[in-house]
Amino acid sequence: MAIVDPGDLCVHGVEPLARPEEATMELLEDPGLRDFRDEARTWLQEHVPADRRPEDDFEAAEFDKAWQRVQYEGGWAGVAWPAAAGGRGLEPVQQLIWYEELVRSGAPRPGSFLVAIGHAGPTIITNGTEEQQRSYLPPILDGTAPWCQGFSEPGSGSDLASLRTRGEIDGDDLVINGSKIWTSFAHVALFQEMLVRTDPDAPKHKGISWIVVPMDTPGLEVRRIRTIDGHAHFCECFYTDVRVPLANIVGPMNSGWQVAMSTLSFERGMGYLAMRLALRDEVDAVIALARSLGRDREERFRDELAWVSAQVTAVHALGYDGANPVGPRELVGAVNQVFYGELSKRVKRLAMDIRGDAALERDHWSTSYLGSFPETIAGGSKDIQKNILGERVLGLPR
Amino acid sequence: MIDLAPNELQRDLVDLVRDLAPAAFPLPAAVVGAADGLGRVADTPWRTLAESGVFALTLPEERGGTGLGPAEELLVFIELGRAIVPGPVVGTALAARIAAEAGSDLAEALASGDRRAGILVGDLVVDAQAGDLAVRVDADGATLYEVTDIEEVPATDPLAIVGRPELSEVLRHDDPVDSLRLRLLVGGYSVGVAAAATTHAVVYG
């Protein structure tokens, strides 16, 4: 379902690519939504920070907090989150329009707030008690609390349900022992959404609980991992008798798998939408790069640029579908993950090819290229996504 | 029919480098170092590598080489890639060969590990510092330079040193085979790196 006027997707400063004609939708005839969009655009023009997000991982986190705080004070944090949580209580369509305008304005990405805004918050809205919503949601929106995600473990990535980190009940607490890996922003997060095995005797999907772990809990050690793009916001987390109140479990005990699936559907749906919308800007930037180097007329680049331009239009449309799916959210999310990840890598590789010999020197294109390698892994390996599609959409035998 | 399988001598050579390269350049060190850039490869492992003869494989015996051919050199460079040996391995081997054919004593200096040679790509040089040599290959042959000064720039590849050099020409070698040789060595090294990446991914998975 297309709910956006393609004319609205033009990127400033770059000639717009051809947009599909039929996408003009009656929803946008709604004067209320027009006004909402205008209001968002005006506010963003006045408030988007002029500075770039710092390269240093700790300074970047402070920058993320400050930008989130500005959005909160302007009334733009959590557009579709309940008013009781500090959100605006509007519909997903307004959330979508907000994301579009964010991307159009060149606003900073959520960075260390991606987990909090993209899925921890929505998971608590859907599955949390009133008390949990009161405790955790406002500090996300007001820029106080970045979150991280303790799901993957060494040996339990694609087969997430095989996770072994244990949580044993002791009085009113859960005592956690084990380790997690590939935990983005654990070094700055205040909370972690964590999956622990609370019933080792149950079938693997049925003995897991979803729990909120404050990052300053004694026994929790974070070790940063430096990646090839020069950043170190990837972390390992080690838990030695980490004691967390049972009241921090979100959803019923041992129902963490269902809660996690809702987390992942947010992550793969609205959580990544802004990123998907931004890919078009990146394609336009690559076109501008090719023009500036006089390489846009070279046949191999011309053909590849045309191809990625066409593909990004499809990814864009899928992005909208993922945010407001006609079919099951999980399946639309899987399609999105596969197409977005593969295309994004190709776009960033193309920029390096266009740079030619100069690509030996590191600049933002290099960082973006090196950072694109995990895009077909992050948030669920694309091979797993393809299995889901094969089994559940195409009905292929297991 | 041509037998493309490595012969006994070639297999021995591969085994030799497969043992030696990872010992001189342990992978964890390379990976850990990569975080902040590896910097210049230390002299000791570089000489260990040179003493095994990897930069002199195709040099004539009177220049300290072993007189082997491109097939042996390719097999060795696949192994250097597999061990992810950092530094100017391709440039040094190529420059040694060019110097030998041009009758220059630099051949021995490169083969023994006394001198190193980076590769010039556009206005950048890869894996060379001031005092090193650098080789630029074109369609007709190759030119060997001395790097008199360099302005280092951040490198896309954290295992490489990249910079804008000032150069002084040392010798010119006219032979179109030079560019084929460069491609052969880079190709072999890359095949090795790809094989290592596959192995590490499988081990991880």
Interface residues (C-beta under 8 A of the other chain):
Chain A: R226 I228 G230 A232 M352 G356 D357 A358 A359 L360 E361 R362 D363 S366 Y369 L370
Chain B: A34 A35 D36 V121 G122 D123 L124 V126 V153 P154 A155 T156 D157 P158 A160 V162
